[in-house]
Amino acid sequence: MDSRTRSDAPAHRALATEAVHAGREDLAGLGLHAPPLDLSTTYPSYDSREEAARIDAFAADGAELDGPPVYARLGNPTVARFETALARLEGTESAVAFASGMAALSAVLLARGAMGLRHVVAVRPLYGCSDHLLTAGLLGSEVTWTDPAGIADALRPDTGLVMVESPANPTLAEIDLPAVAHACGSVPLLADNTFATPVLQRPAEQGARLVLHSATKYLGGHGDVMGGVVACDEDLARRLRQVRFATGGVLHPLAGYLLLRGLSTLPVRVRAASATAAELARRLAADPRVARVHYPRIGGAMVAFEVHGDPHEVIRGVRLITPAVSLGSVDTLIQHPASISHRIVDPTDRRGAGVSDRLLRMSVGLEHVEDLWADLDGALAAERTAVELRQPAAVR
């Protein structure tokens, strides 16, 4: 599939319609109903001169190849369908898929660094491994951490990127994206949209030039596929394709197939899970065993809450909810960020970003709300019992 599929698609369709049809517009003409899965790693070509010219053209500008594929590291038709669909959902010219969300972020940093723009301005909290990648300078980048109001003052001539996450992992803190984009000036703003998805928020419409997803989460939606993707304008996409080709962080075609399938139910899944999450957040906020609830104004399927007692006992006490990392699956997951997703972040920085040691992060799935509440209620009761049993008799 070539880049014409993207530009020839209808310009104004509802999100639910795009989720079902984007990237699939040519299927009827091919005599197909389901998108095909192309597992080829290489493709035959009997004109080696033409093949060389096409590879040279890609090396020069990173544009998608016209004509048949060449090699899986350059591109794959199944993955291209997913990229087309995600770009349309996010409202960007292009999208470039990678083997994971961290591979996608790494490609952005490498692309900007190759231009001599190694400085990054970032706002905490971010996903723990994103924080670590920036702080450790593993790819040669240098980071300045600031709050949204300090972004403009933190910019330097060698600033290549401003990075934010809204709602943020794991506190669900929200950022005024248009205001941040204005503060960035000519520096590209990268917004991690993993939690919100394009169902709830389209950062490109609010000034972000790059929109990052851990596609492993809501885009896949079933806990069985790993991937990452950056939605952006075509100029940035060309540089990202070149980095992907050079570093090999490609998305496997089967993953691309599953992600494209996941997009078709994305609006339904996100809205259903969000309605349940909002009700659970309401009940948790009224529960005396809970110290604080974090739930974003735009909604969503993520809920974070701090308990008065021991969060580890809550994790131990769930039976229906799965205690596991990751998020965005059809089943509900819960984890303790300070021990797992944000363990790699310095404790002082972690707490300064609002990630307390008593915070729990819950990704709400598609189970019935009453069943989920019964499980949470039981886990909170078990936590209180465990704490009381550990106290001296005189205290009890």
C-alpha distance (Angstrom), angle and dihedral (degrees) to the residues before:
residue distance angle dihedral
M1 . . .
D2 3.79 . .
S3 3.78 132.8 .
R4 3.81 92.6 -91.6
T5 3.80 90.0 79.2
R6 3.78 89.6 67.7
S7 3.79 97.6 49.2
D8 3.81 94.8 41.1
A9 3.82 94.0 55.9
P10 3.84 118.3 104.1
A11 3.78 111.2 -82.9
H12 3.81 100.5 -141.9
R13 3.78 117.7 42.1
A14 3.79 129.3 137.8
L15 3.79 116.6 -98.7
A16 3.80 92.5 -113.0
T17 3.80 89.8 54.1
E18 3.79 93.2 46.7
A19 3.80 90.4 50.0
V20 3.79 90.2 58.3
H21 3.81 101.0 37.6
A22 3.82 110.2 25.4
G23 3.78 112.0 110.9
R24 3.79 90.7 16.6
E25 3.80 101.9 74.0
D26 3.80 93.8 112.3
L27 3.81 97.7 49.5
A28 3.81 98.0 93.9
G29 3.78 90.3 51.6
L30 3.79 88.7 53.2
G31 3.79 91.2 50.4
L32 3.81 91.5 -112.2
H33 3.78 134.9 122.1
A34 3.82 102.9 -175.1
P35 3.82 118.7 49.7
P36 3.80 111.5 -102.3
L37 3.79 122.7 -115.7
D38 3.81 112.2 -132.2
L39 3.80 111.0 -164.0
S40 3.80 97.0 172.9
T41 3.78 117.5 131.5
T42 3.80 93.6 -167.2
Y43 3.80 137.6 19.4
P44 3.83 131.4 -146.3
S45 3.78 121.3 -108.9
Y46 3.80 126.1 176.3
D47 3.80 94.9 -171.6
S48 3.81 104.9 69.9
R49 3.80 92.8 173.9
E50 3.79 91.8 57.5
E51 3.79 90.0 44.0
A52 3.81 90.5 53.4
A53 3.79 91.3 49.3
R54 3.81 91.8 51.9
I55 3.80 92.1 49.2
D56 3.81 90.1 48.2
A57 3.79 89.5 51.8
F58 3.79 91.6 51.9
A59 3.81 91.4 48.0
A60 3.79 89.2 52.4
D61 3.80 100.2 50.1
G62 3.82 111.8 -0.8
A63 3.79 93.6 -124.6
E64 3.79 118.0 155.6
L65 3.79 111.3 -90.1
D66 3.77 117.6 -102.5
G67 3.76 114.7 -136.0
P68 3.80 128.4 14.5
P69 3.81 122.9 -8.4
V70 3.81 120.6 -92.4
Y71 3.80 109.1 -166.3
A72 3.80 133.2 -9.5
R73 3.80 93.7 -114.8
L74 3.81 89.1 59.0
G75 3.77 94.4 48.5
N76 3.78 146.5 -48.5
P77 3.82 128.3 -141.3
T78 3.81 94.5 -133.7
V79 3.79 92.8 49.7
A80 3.82 89.6 46.0
R81 3.80 89.8 58.7
F82 3.80 90.7 54.9
E83 3.81 90.9 47.5
T84 3.80 91.3 50.8
A85 3.78 91.8 49.8
L86 3.81 95.5 47.0
A87 3.80 92.0 48.1
R88 3.79 90.2 54.2
L89 3.81 92.3 48.0
E90 3.82 91.3 50.4
G91 3.80 93.6 41.7
T92 3.80 96.2 -121.7
E93 3.79 132.8 130.6
S94 3.79 94.4 -117.7
A95 3.77 146.9 -0.7
V96 3.80 131.0 -153.4
A97 3.81 120.2 -155.0
F98 3.80 127.1 -148.6
A99 3.79 139.9 -176.0
S100 3.82 92.6 -95.2
G101 3.77 141.9 -7.9
M102 3.79 90.3 -97.6
A103 3.81 90.7 51.8
A104 3.79 87.8 53.0
L105 3.81 93.1 51.1
S106 3.80 90.6 45.0
A107 3.79 90.1 54.4
V108 3.81 91.1 52.7
L109 3.81 91.5 51.2
L110 3.79 92.0 46.7
A111 3.80 92.8 48.0
R112 3.79 92.9 51.4
G113 3.80 92.8 41.2
A114 3.80 90.8 53.5
M115 3.81 86.6 61.8
G116 3.80 90.9 54.4
L117 3.80 91.6 -102.5
R118 3.79 100.9 122.0
H119 3.80 99.2 146.0
V120 3.80 117.8 99.9
V121 3.78 128.0 -169.2
A122 3.79 111.5 -154.9
V123 3.79 139.6 177.2
R124 3.79 122.0 -141.8
P125 2.90 139.7 -98.0
L126 3.77 102.3 54.5
Y127 3.77 128.9 152.9
G128 3.81 105.6 -66.3
C129 3.80 97.0 -113.9
S130 3.81 91.4 47.0
D131 3.80 88.0 53.0
H132 3.80 90.6 49.0
L133 3.80 94.4 47.5
L134 3.80 90.5 54.2
T135 3.80 97.4 39.9
A136 3.80 95.9 46.8
G137 3.81 92.5 48.1
L138 3.80 89.6 -138.8
L139 3.81 91.5 159.6
G140 3.79 95.7 41.4
S141 3.78 95.2 -94.1
E142 3.80 126.3 137.0
V143 3.78 120.0 -147.6
T144 3.77 134.0 -154.6
W145 3.80 112.7 -162.9
T146 3.77 115.9 -149.9
D147 3.77 142.7 148.3
P148 3.82 119.8 -101.1
A149 3.80 92.4 -95.8
G150 3.81 91.1 56.8
I151 3.80 98.5 51.9
A152 3.80 97.6 98.0
D153 3.82 92.4 49.9
A154 3.81 91.6 47.9
L155 3.81 94.9 57.1
R156 3.82 118.4 109.1
P157 3.81 134.0 -176.7
D158 3.80 89.0 -98.8
T159 3.81 95.6 47.6
G160 3.77 107.2 126.4
L161 3.76 101.5 172.6
V162 3.78 146.1 17.3
M163 3.80 113.2 -153.4
V164 3.80 129.2 -162.5
E165 3.79 136.6 159.2
S166 3.79 120.0 -147.8
P167 2.95 121.1 -151.6
A168 3.77 84.2 24.7
N169 3.78 128.2 -135.6
P170 3.01 115.2 -87.4
T171 3.82 108.5 -7.9
L172 3.83 95.3 48.3
A173 3.80 89.7 -133.4
E174 3.81 111.4 167.7
I175 3.78 128.8 -139.3
D176 3.79 129.6 -153.8
L177 3.80 95.6 -115.5
P178 3.83 97.6 -170.4
A179 3.81 90.3 51.8
V180 3.79 91.9 47.8
A181 3.80 91.8 47.0
H182 3.81 89.2 52.6
A183 3.81 90.8 50.3
C184 3.82 90.1 52.6
G185 3.80 93.1 63.8
S186 3.79 107.4 -174.9
V187 3.81 94.3 -12.8
P188 3.82 111.6 104.7
L189 3.78 115.8 -109.5
L190 3.81 116.0 -141.0
A191 3.80 113.9 -159.8
D192 3.79 119.6 -168.3
N193 3.81 102.4 -140.1
T194 3.80 97.4 176.3
F195 3.81 95.6 117.7
A196 3.80 98.4 42.3
T197 3.82 100.5 36.3
P198 3.82 118.7 -164.3
V199 3.81 87.3 -74.9
L200 3.81 90.9 75.3
Q201 3.81 103.2 20.5
R202 3.80 139.6 13.8
P203 3.82 106.7 -162.0
A204 3.81 93.7 -171.7
E205 3.80 88.3 66.6
Q206 3.82 88.0 54.6
G207 3.78 97.1 51.6
A208 3.81 106.1 -82.8
R209 3.82 114.1 135.8
L210 3.79 94.1 -163.7
V211 3.80 127.1 38.8
L212 3.79 115.6 -165.9
H213 3.79 127.0 -157.8
S214 3.72 133.6 -178.1
A215 3.80 89.2 -143.4
T216 3.80 87.4 -165.3
K217 3.79 87.1 80.2
Y218 3.82 125.3 51.3
L219 3.79 98.4 -13.1
G220 3.80 90.4 62.0
G221 3.76 91.9 29.6
H222 3.80 101.1 -177.0
G223 3.80 105.2 73.7
D224 3.80 93.0 -114.8
V225 3.79 106.2 98.0
M226 3.81 135.6 57.3
G227 3.78 124.5 -152.8
G228 3.78 147.6 122.4
V229 3.77 134.4 -144.0
V230 3.80 139.7 -172.1
A231 3.81 118.7 -152.7
C232 3.80 111.8 -158.6
D233 3.78 146.3 127.0
E234 3.79 118.7 -58.3
D235 3.80 94.6 -106.2
L236 3.80 92.3 60.0
A237 3.81 91.1 39.2
R238 3.81 90.8 59.2
R239 3.79 91.4 56.5
L240 3.78 91.4 46.8
R241 3.81 91.5 51.9
Q242 3.78 89.8 53.3
V243 3.80 91.5 51.3
R244 3.79 90.8 46.9
F245 3.79 91.3 51.6
A246 3.80 92.4 48.1
T247 3.81 97.2 44.7
G248 3.79 99.4 34.7
G249 3.81 98.0 -132.2
V250 3.80 91.2 145.5
L251 3.79 126.6 158.0
H252 3.80 112.4 -115.6
P253 3.83 112.6 -116.5
L254 3.81 92.4 -122.4
A255 3.80 88.5 55.1
G256 3.81 89.5 49.0
Y257 3.80 89.4 51.2
L258 3.81 92.8 50.6
L259 3.80 92.4 45.5
L260 3.79 92.3 51.4
R261 3.80 88.7 50.4
G262 3.81 89.9 47.8
L263 3.80 91.8 54.9
S264 3.80 91.5 60.8
T265 3.82 91.4 67.7
L266 3.81 97.4 31.1
P267 3.84 97.5 106.3
V268 3.80 92.9 46.4
R269 3.81 93.4 46.8
V270 3.79 96.0 45.3
R271 3.80 94.8 47.4
A272 3.80 94.4 46.0
A273 3.80 93.7 47.0
S274 3.81 90.9 44.3
A275 3.80 92.3 56.0
T276 3.80 90.3 53.0
A277 3.80 92.1 44.5
A278 3.81 91.9 52.7
E279 3.80 90.7 53.1
L280 3.80 92.7 47.4
A281 3.81 90.2 48.6
R282 3.81 89.0 52.6
R283 3.80 92.5 51.2
L284 3.78 93.6 44.8
A285 3.82 91.0 50.5
A286 3.81 89.4 56.3
D287 3.81 94.3 46.8
P288 3.84 115.3 101.2
R289 3.81 90.2 -148.7
V290 3.82 89.3 65.4
A291 3.79 119.6 75.5
R292 3.80 99.3 -166.5
V293 3.79 140.1 -4.7
H294 3.79 125.5 -149.9
Y295 3.80 116.3 -157.9
P296 3.82 124.1 154.8
R297 3.78 123.7 -118.2
I298 3.80 91.6 -126.7
G299 3.79 89.5 56.5
G300 3.76 123.7 -133.7
A301 3.77 139.1 161.5
M302 3.82 96.8 -81.6
V303 3.80 122.5 95.9
A304 3.80 126.0 179.2
F305 3.78 123.2 -169.6
E306 3.78 138.7 173.7
V307 3.78 120.6 -139.8
H308 3.78 127.9 -149.6
G309 3.78 91.1 -133.4
D310 3.78 135.6 38.3
P311 3.84 114.2 -35.9
H312 3.80 91.1 -162.1
E313 3.80 90.1 64.0
V314 3.81 89.8 53.8
I315 3.80 88.8 53.6
R316 3.79 89.2 48.6
G317 3.81 91.9 49.1
V318 3.81 102.8 55.6
R319 3.79 118.4 103.2
L320 3.81 107.0 170.0
I321 3.79 96.9 31.1
T322 3.80 113.4 72.9
P323 3.83 116.6 -124.2
A324 3.80 99.1 -141.0
V325 3.78 143.9 118.7
S326 3.80 123.1 -101.2
L327 3.79 126.5 48.6
G328 3.78 144.4 -145.0
S329 3.79 97.8 72.4
V330 3.81 126.9 134.1
D331 3.80 88.1 -108.2
T332 3.79 124.6 64.6
L333 3.81 117.9 -102.4
I334 3.80 130.6 -169.8
Q335 3.78 131.1 -169.4
H336 3.79 143.1 165.0
P337 3.83 106.6 -116.2
A338 3.81 96.3 -160.8
S339 3.81 88.6 59.0
I340 3.80 100.7 36.5
S341 3.82 127.5 10.2
H342 3.82 95.2 27.6
R343 3.80 100.0 28.2
I344 3.80 88.9 106.7
V345 3.83 91.8 60.3
D346 3.81 116.7 90.9
P347 3.84 107.4 -96.1
T348 3.81 93.0 -125.0
D349 3.81 92.1 50.5
R350 3.78 90.7 43.4
R351 3.78 94.3 53.5
G352 3.80 91.2 41.5
A353 3.79 88.1 58.9
G354 3.79 90.9 54.3
V355 3.79 97.9 -99.8
S356 3.79 98.7 135.0
D357 3.78 124.5 -170.2
R358 3.81 89.5 -114.1
L359 3.81 95.3 53.7
L360 3.81 120.8 116.4
R361 3.80 123.6 -168.6
M362 3.78 119.4 -149.8
S363 3.80 126.9 -169.6
V364 3.79 105.7 -158.2
G365 3.79 117.1 -142.7
L366 3.78 135.0 -171.3
E367 3.80 100.8 -74.3
H368 3.80 120.3 120.7
V369 3.79 112.4 -80.4
E370 3.81 94.0 -127.5
D371 3.79 92.4 54.8
L372 3.80 91.2 49.5
W373 3.79 92.2 47.4
A374 3.80 91.8 49.5
D375 3.81 89.2 53.7
L376 3.82 93.4 47.3
D377 3.79 91.7 46.0
G378 3.78 90.7 51.5
A379 3.81 92.6 47.6
L380 3.80 92.2 49.5
A381 3.80 90.0 48.8
A382 3.79 91.1 49.2
E383 3.81 89.9 49.7
R384 3.81 91.5 53.6
T385 3.80 91.3 48.1
A386 3.80 91.7 49.4
V387 3.81 91.9 50.5
E388 3.83 92.0 48.6
L389 3.80 91.7 50.0
R390 3.80 90.5 53.5
Q391 3.83 92.7 52.7
P392 3.82 121.0 91.2
A393 3.80 114.1 -98.3
A394 3.81 92.4 -113.0
V395 3.79 90.6 56.6
R396 3.80 93.2 48.2
